[in-house]
């Protein structure tokens, strides 16, 4: 029996590969509510869809798993990989949970307290770079739209006009302990939203969120040999953390602009070289473009259109201990657009002497 091919996680959640953590969470919650077995009783198709959605979220909501998936897809995880192994519930028991239990155990419904350090969300965006920068490596400048601590309230979220007081429900801990699915779990306090404090007046600049949107321009070193779709990680350049938590990371998805002459095939480069009919038949010296400039090679007599000539070591430069790639010049025989009378006579004579096979 053929093995079932897994659907792309981004397609499953119906989000682009550049989706933020917030967008992924929103998409998951929407689809989980739609396909949850408690909402679709005895609907096996909906149950399978729900499992696919939950698995996709389990991977894409985890920065390390997501980065690994972006690099290698499903093949990046070995046989027997369980995306739910570190989440705290059995992936086989979807139908035994109500929606609130699922979201809280999964981390999508619980609001972690601002009184506890929270890591900032990762930022993902596409960057376009010139073909030669991708091949040779280089430095580019990128504007990162980041949520940073509000300068007015210092990230506290409150104006200070009214003092915060200890939350009476959780006694300032920000957490409440409950029994869920036979397991004791610690959940964010509903009354104070996990802060442990009954907050004062919200900050007028950030509306109480404690963060504002700002652009940070950073210089990024692009490694040589980077390919279209590769991801460059900028540690600590994602959204700012909360309550002393560290910032998330920024992931730049590289989009390489096309080049007017070169195409890329792994570590090799390919280019088209036009030659005339006489040169192709008789052979001789021709100029070929390379990354270092034009170089002259010898065209063998009787070269056909589409024939490839290899220039060893003239492809993508070496990196990471790998050898440099090669350059392949693809010969394109270009007949003259116009012929004078004498040239036509010579070609007609040539055709009589060399009938087509």
C-alpha positions as CSV (number, residue, x, y, z in Angstrom):
1,X,0.0,0.0,0.0
2,X,1.4,3.4,-1.0
3,X,2.4,5.7,1.8
4,X,0.1,8.7,2.2
5,X,1.9,11.9,1.2
6,X,1.6,14.6,3.9
7,X,0.2,17.9,2.9
8,X,2.3,21.0,3.3
9,X,1.8,22.5,6.8
10,X,1.3,26.0,5.5
11,X,-1.3,24.9,3.0
12,X,-3.1,23.0,5.8
13,X,-3.4,26.1,7.9
14,X,-4.0,28.2,4.8
15,X,-1.3,30.8,5.6
16,X,1.7,32.0,3.6
17,X,5.2,30.8,4.5
18,X,5.9,34.3,5.8
19,X,3.0,34.2,8.3
20,X,3.7,35.6,11.7
21,X,3.2,33.6,14.9
22,X,0.0,35.6,15.5
23,X,-1.4,34.8,12.0
24,X,-0.6,31.1,12.5
25,X,-2.3,31.0,15.9
26,X,-5.4,32.8,14.5
27,X,-5.6,30.4,11.5
28,X,-5.3,27.4,13.8
29,X,-8.0,28.5,16.2
30,X,-10.4,29.2,13.3
31,X,-9.8,25.8,11.7
32,X,-9.7,23.9,14.9
33,X,-13.2,25.2,15.9
34,X,-14.5,24.3,12.4
35,X,-13.3,20.7,12.4
36,X,-13.3,19.8,16.1
37,X,-14.9,16.3,16.7
38,X,-17.2,17.8,19.3
39,X,-18.7,20.1,16.6
40,X,-18.7,17.4,13.9
41,X,-20.0,14.3,15.6
42,X,-19.3,11.0,13.8
43,X,-17.6,12.8,10.9
44,X,-14.4,10.9,10.2
45,X,-13.3,13.4,7.5
46,X,-13.6,16.3,9.9
47,X,-11.7,14.4,12.5
48,X,-8.8,13.7,10.1
49,X,-8.8,17.3,9.0
50,X,-8.7,18.4,12.7
51,X,-5.7,16.1,13.3
52,X,-3.9,17.6,10.2
53,X,-4.6,21.1,11.5
54,X,-3.4,20.3,15.0
55,X,-0.2,18.7,13.7
56,X,0.6,21.6,11.4
57,X,0.1,24.0,14.3
58,X,2.2,21.9,16.6
59,X,5.2,22.3,14.2
60,X,4.7,25.8,12.9
61,X,4.0,27.3,16.4
62,X,7.4,26.1,17.6
63,X,10.3,28.3,16.3
64,X,12.8,25.4,16.2
65,X,10.5,22.9,14.6
66,X,9.3,25.5,12.1
67,X,12.9,26.5,11.1
68,X,13.7,22.8,10.7
69,X,10.6,22.2,8.6
70,X,11.4,25.3,6.4
71,X,14.8,23.9,5.6
72,X,13.8,20.3,4.8
73,X,10.1,19.9,4.8
74,X,8.6,16.7,6.2
75,X,11.8,14.8,5.4
76,X,13.6,17.0,8.1
77,X,11.9,14.9,10.8
78,X,12.9,11.3,11.2
79,X,10.6,8.2,11.3
80,X,8.3,8.1,14.3
81,X,8.4,11.9,14.8
82,X,5.6,13.0,17.2
83,X,4.9,16.7,16.8
84,X,2.9,16.6,20.1
85,X,5.6,14.9,22.2
86,X,6.4,18.1,24.1
87,X,3.0,19.7,24.3
88,X,1.4,17.7,27.1
89,X,-1.5,15.7,25.6
90,X,-2.0,12.5,23.6
91,X,-2.6,13.3,19.9
92,X,-4.8,10.2,19.6
93,X,-7.4,11.6,22.0
94,X,-8.6,14.6,20.1
95,X,-12.3,13.7,20.4
96,X,-12.1,13.5,24.2
97,X,-11.3,17.2,24.7
98,X,-13.6,20.2,24.6
99,X,-12.3,23.3,22.8
100,X,-11.2,25.2,25.9
101,X,-9.1,22.2,27.1
102,X,-7.5,21.8,23.7
103,X,-6.5,25.5,23.4
104,X,-5.2,25.7,27.0
105,X,-3.2,22.5,26.8
106,X,-1.9,23.5,23.3
107,X,-0.9,27.0,24.5
108,X,-3.3,28.8,22.1
109,X,-5.9,29.8,24.6
110,X,-3.8,30.5,27.7
111,X,-2.5,34.0,28.2
112,X,0.8,33.7,30.0
113,X,1.3,36.3,32.7
114,X,3.3,39.4,32.0
115,X,4.6,39.0,35.5
116,X,6.6,36.1,34.1
117,X,9.2,36.5,31.4
118,X,7.8,35.9,27.9
119,X,9.9,35.4,24.8
120,X,9.0,37.7,21.9
121,X,7.4,36.3,18.8
122,X,9.6,35.5,15.8
123,X,9.4,37.8,12.8
124,X,9.4,36.4,9.3
125,X,9.7,38.4,6.1
126,X,10.9,38.0,2.5
127,X,13.9,39.9,1.2
128,X,14.9,40.2,-2.5
129,X,18.6,40.2,-3.3
130,X,20.5,40.5,-6.6
131,X,21.6,37.3,-8.2
132,X,25.3,38.1,-7.9
133,X,25.0,38.8,-4.1
134,X,23.4,35.4,-3.7
135,X,26.2,33.7,-5.5
136,X,29.2,35.7,-4.1
137,X,27.7,36.6,-0.7
138,X,27.4,40.2,0.5
139,X,25.9,42.6,2.9
140,X,22.4,44.0,2.6
141,X,20.4,46.5,4.7
142,X,16.9,45.4,5.8
143,X,14.2,47.4,7.6
144,X,12.6,45.2,10.3
145,X,9.1,46.2,11.5
146,X,9.3,45.2,15.1
147,X,7.1,45.5,18.1
148,X,9.3,47.1,20.7
149,X,8.7,48.3,24.3
150,X,6.6,51.4,24.5
151,X,8.8,54.4,25.3
152,X,6.0,56.1,27.2
153,X,5.4,53.4,29.8
154,X,8.6,51.4,29.4
155,X,6.7,48.3,28.4
156,X,4.6,48.2,31.5
157,X,1.3,48.9,29.7
158,X,-0.1,51.2,32.4
159,X,0.1,54.9,32.8
160,X,1.0,54.9,36.4
161,X,-1.9,57.2,37.3
162,X,-3.5,54.4,39.3
163,X,-1.3,51.9,41.1
164,X,-1.5,48.2,40.3
165,X,-2.8,45.9,43.1
166,X,-2.3,42.2,43.9
167,X,-4.9,40.0,42.1
168,X,-7.2,38.6,44.8
169,X,-7.9,35.4,42.8
170,X,-4.4,34.1,42.3
171,X,-2.8,36.2,45.1
172,X,-0.3,37.7,42.8
173,X,1.1,34.5,41.2
174,X,-0.7,34.9,37.9
175,X,-1.5,31.2,37.8
176,X,-4.4,28.9,38.8
177,X,-4.0,25.1,39.2
178,X,-6.8,22.9,37.8
179,X,-7.4,19.2,36.9
180,X,-7.6,18.7,33.1
181,X,-7.9,15.2,31.5
182,X,-6.8,13.7,34.8
183,X,-3.6,15.8,34.7
184,X,-2.9,18.8,37.0
185,X,-2.1,21.8,34.9
186,X,-1.2,25.3,35.7
187,X,-3.3,27.9,33.8
188,X,-3.2,31.7,33.5
189,X,-5.5,33.4,36.0
190,X,-8.6,34.6,34.1
191,X,-9.1,37.7,36.3
192,X,-5.7,39.3,35.9
193,X,-4.9,37.5,32.6
194,X,-1.8,36.0,34.2
195,X,-0.2,39.2,35.3
196,X,-0.7,38.7,39.0
197,X,-1.8,42.3,39.3
198,X,-5.0,44.2,38.9
199,X,-3.7,46.8,36.6
200,X,-4.1,50.6,36.8
201,X,-4.9,52.9,34.0
202,X,-3.7,51.7,30.5
203,X,-1.0,53.7,28.8
204,X,-2.4,56.2,26.3
205,X,0.4,55.6,23.8
206,X,0.2,51.9,23.5
207,X,-3.3,51.3,24.7
208,X,-2.1,49.0,27.5
209,X,-0.2,46.6,25.3
210,X,3.2,47.8,26.4
211,X,4.6,47.7,22.9
212,X,4.6,50.0,19.8
213,X,5.6,49.3,16.2
214,X,8.9,50.7,15.0
215,X,11.3,50.0,12.1
216,X,14.9,49.0,12.8
217,X,17.4,49.1,10.0
218,X,20.0,46.3,10.3
219,X,22.8,45.2,8.0
220,X,22.7,41.5,7.2
221,X,25.6,39.4,5.9
222,X,24.3,37.1,3.2
223,X,26.4,33.9,3.0
224,X,27.8,33.1,-0.4
225,X,25.9,30.4,-2.3
226,X,22.6,31.2,-0.7
227,X,19.7,30.0,-2.9
228,X,16.1,31.1,-3.5
229,X,13.9,30.1,-0.6
230,X,16.8,29.7,1.9
231,X,16.3,31.3,5.3
232,X,18.7,33.6,7.1
233,X,18.2,33.8,10.9
234,X,18.9,37.0,12.9
235,X,19.0,36.0,16.5
236,X,17.2,38.5,18.8
237,X,15.9,40.6,16.0
238,X,12.2,39.5,16.3
239,X,9.5,41.0,18.5
240,X,10.6,42.2,21.9
241,X,10.0,40.0,24.9
242,X,7.8,40.9,27.8
243,X,8.5,41.1,31.5
244,X,12.2,40.7,30.9
245,X,11.8,37.9,28.4
246,X,14.3,37.7,25.5
247,X,13.4,38.9,22.1
248,X,12.4,36.5,19.4
249,X,14.4,35.9,16.2
250,X,13.9,37.3,12.7
251,X,13.9,34.9,9.8
252,X,14.6,36.3,6.4
253,X,13.3,34.2,3.5
254,X,15.6,34.9,0.5
255,X,14.2,35.6,-2.9
256,X,16.9,35.8,-5.6
257,X,16.3,38.2,-8.5
258,X,17.0,36.7,-12.0
259,X,20.2,37.6,-13.8
260,X,20.2,38.7,-17.5
261,X,22.9,36.2,-18.4
262,X,23.3,33.5,-15.8
263,X,21.0,30.8,-14.5
264,X,21.8,28.6,-11.5
265,X,21.7,24.8,-11.1
266,X,22.8,24.1,-7.6
267,X,26.5,25.1,-7.4
268,X,26.7,25.3,-11.2
269,X,26.0,28.3,-13.5
270,X,24.5,28.1,-16.9
271,X,24.6,30.8,-19.7
272,X,23.6,31.0,-23.3
273,X,26.3,31.9,-25.9
274,X,25.2,32.9,-29.5
275,X,27.5,31.9,-32.4
276,X,27.1,32.2,-36.1
277,X,26.6,29.3,-38.6
278,X,30.1,29.5,-39.9
279,X,31.7,29.5,-36.4
280,X,29.6,26.5,-35.3
281,X,30.6,24.6,-38.4
282,X,34.3,25.6,-38.6
283,X,35.0,26.0,-34.9
284,X,37.3,28.7,-33.4
285,X,37.6,31.1,-30.5
286,X,34.5,32.5,-28.8
287,X,33.9,34.8,-25.8
288,X,32.0,33.4,-22.8
289,X,30.8,35.5,-19.8
290,X,31.9,34.5,-16.3
291,X,31.6,36.0,-12.8
292,X,35.1,37.4,-13.3
293,X,34.4,38.8,-16.7
294,X,34.6,37.5,-20.3
295,X,37.0,34.6,-21.1
296,X,37.9,33.0,-24.5
297,X,37.5,29.3,-25.2
298,X,37.8,27.2,-28.3
299,X,34.6,26.0,-30.0
300,X,35.1,22.6,-31.6
301,X,34.2,22.2,-35.3
302,X,30.7,20.9,-36.0
303,X,29.2,22.2,-32.7
304,X,25.4,21.8,-32.6
305,X,22.9,24.2,-31.1
306,X,22.2,23.3,-27.5
307,X,25.6,21.7,-27.0
308,X,27.1,22.5,-23.6
309,X,30.7,23.4,-23.0
310,X,32.0,23.1,-19.4
311,X,34.3,25.7,-17.8
312,X,35.5,23.9,-14.6
313,X,35.5,26.0,-11.4
314,X,33.8,29.0,-13.0
315,X,30.4,28.4,-11.3
316,X,29.3,29.3,-7.8
317,X,32.4,30.1,-5.6
318,X,33.4,27.5,-3.0
319,X,31.9,27.8,0.6
320,X,31.7,25.7,3.7
321,X,34.4,23.4,2.5
322,X,32.7,22.6,-0.8
323,X,34.4,22.9,-4.1
324,X,33.4,25.6,-6.6
325,X,30.8,24.8,-9.2
326,X,31.2,24.8,-12.9
327,X,29.9,27.1,-15.7
328,X,28.1,25.6,-18.6
329,X,28.0,27.6,-21.8
330,X,25.0,26.5,-23.9
331,X,25.7,27.1,-27.6
332,X,22.8,28.8,-29.5
333,X,23.4,29.0,-33.3
334,X,22.1,32.3,-34.5
335,X,21.7,32.6,-38.3
336,X,22.0,36.1,-39.8
337,X,18.8,38.1,-39.9
338,X,19.6,39.5,-43.4
339,X,21.8,38.1,-46.3
340,X,23.4,40.0,-49.2
341,X,23.3,38.4,-52.6
342,X,26.8,36.9,-52.4
343,X,26.2,35.4,-49.0
344,X,22.9,33.8,-50.2
345,X,24.7,32.3,-53.2
346,X,27.4,30.8,-51.0
347,X,24.8,29.3,-48.6
348,X,22.8,27.9,-51.5
349,X,26.0,26.3,-52.9
350,X,26.8,24.9,-49.5
351,X,23.3,23.5,-49.2
352,X,23.7,21.7,-52.6
353,X,27.1,20.3,-51.6
354,X,25.8,19.3,-48.1
355,X,22.3,18.0,-48.4
356,X,20.5,17.5,-45.1
357,X,20.5,13.9,-43.8
